[in-house]
Amino acid sequence: MGNYYFHKHKLDDLVGLSLVKLGLKIKHFLSVSKRNDYFFEKLSKNYHYSKNINFKIETLNALKYETINYKDYEPKYCLLQLHGGAYIYGFNDNYRRMAKRYLKTNNNLKIYSPYYSLAPKYPFPKALEEVTMLYENLLKEYPAENIIIAGDSAGGGLALALGYEIFDRKLPMAKGIITMSAWTDFAAEGVSYEINKNRDIFFGIGKIKLNKTGYARNHSFKNEKISPKYGDYQKLPELLMFVGGHEIIESDTLDIGLNYEKARVHVFSKMFHVFPMGFDFMSSSRTAWEIIHSFINNQLLEEQKNE
């Protein structure tokens, strides 16, 4: 049985929710009018980082990835960030902002953000193979106990699938995995698919449709590395999991976290898909990042004490 925490919403959360709804209407308008959606999907060529941050774009066997770390600190630890986007949308500036937020949790972190291959052109298991290759490369530079894996939405599912792959390949296991609104149930058998179908502002009835076959192709929707909900959780390290209380995929997180003793599950009332991306604007987002900060440092400091 995992550890379960429920967080009530605050007034500024409701304001943030209203703004997100407005943003979705604008996004829909841009889509219908066939205009570019620069806010949601832009990857800037000249993205601005502060002067104290090293930024690089590197390549490993055709896999492109970005790294950031603080210039004046030794990167003793690393965090592998796997972006969301339903396996069909790529890395963008929003994930650069998220990488910077992860970096703030520990001065000695280095963040790795791969541009993994996207469906439907590159279906399963291409993305998993690529991030596994990158993880194996990280093991050449960092002890496994100094590595954290994190992912949101599809990236959260991919992070858990990577955990299974690490175990199956008998590689040293990362210290922990952080997920935000992880998509882990392509079969859509969780109770939230019914309970929250009229509440979810992103994926509820009449909203965005998830293209499952574009990624899974002929593989079973219950393949554990496509839908980690159906896997053996004992293969995984410690989990820190976040989900919004109004998400249609809420049970994708709960069905794992509540059935795995090494999981800590945080449910936030009325919150939407990947709400921690609200960063400092909403109370729920701020609380989530405070919890992430503590989790990362507790995991890494635990290893320092054992050295």
Buried (B, 14 or more C-beta within 10 A) or exposed (E): EBBBEEBEBBEBBEEBBEEBEEEBEEBEEBEEEEEEBEEBBEBEEEEEEEEEBBBEEEEBEEBBBBBBBBEEBEBBBBBBBBBBBBBBBEBBBBBBEBBBBBBEBBBBBBBBBBBBBBBEEBBBBBBBBBBBBBBBBBBEEBEBBBBBBBBBBBBBBBBBBBBBBBBEEEBBBBBBBBBBBBBBBBBBBBEBBEBBBEBBBBBBEEBBEBEBBBBBEEBEBBBBBBBBBBBEBEBBBBBBBBBBBBBBBBBBBBBBBBEBEBBBBBBBBBBBBBBBBBBEBBBBBBBBBEBBBEBBBEBBEEBEEEE
